[in-house]
Amino acid sequence: LERITIKKWQGGPIKFLSFNFKLFRRLLGDDFRILHCHDLWVLPASAAAVCLKRRKLVYDAHEYYRGLEIFLKKRVARAIWASTEWLFIKRANATITINQYQARLFQNSSSFLKHIFVLQNYPSLESFPSATNPPGFRERERKAVFQGILKNGRALTNIIQAMELVDSGKLEFIGHGEIETELKQLAALKN
């Protein structure tokens, strides 16, 4: 694991460009055959490096940026991210998404993609001894789980408020982030 640092004062597009420039220089010094690129943030540097080195690229698109709530009001930012992805995703030999819905979104918006694979982030039933005879659906505990960074633009406060409409069940957030305290306070008010 190697950390690439940029100056703290750099933000927005300067932060993005500075990071990708440093990553690109670092990748040029590596002798890799296949590069696994996890997220749109590192796609430009990764695509440029594999192009120059004539290597393979796997783009792990765990989020569909064009569909994020944060971009509903930020149309210019949405257009920039969408253009960035569209421009560099062409270099990917394979793309990984988290579900069939996202796979279809990528196929519809980027029909030139060579291979799209769905890799869901949960264990198989076979990996748990008690899973061979799980309780029926109606007997299971009702639970909704959000796993990820707790930040604005992900409708997390809406999810907490929506729990008032649920007869029975539990909501769990797994992660941390800039709005963690706010979410805890809102959840405490709703209890």
Secondary structure as UniProt FT lines:
FT   TURN            8..9
FT   HELIX           12..28
FT   STRAND          34..38
FT   HELIX           40..42
FT   HELIX           43..53
FT   STRAND          56..60
FT   HELIX           65..67
FT   HELIX           69..71
FT   TURN            72..73
FT   HELIX           75..89
FT   TURN            90..91
FT   STRAND          94..97
FT   HELIX           100..109
FT   TURN            111..112
FT   STRAND          116..118
FT   HELIX           125..127
FT   HELIX           129..132
FT   HELIX           137..139
FT   STRAND          143..147
FT   TURN            152..153
FT   HELIX           156..162
FT   HELIX           163..165
FT   STRAND          170..174
FT   TURN            178..179
FT   HELIX           180..190
//
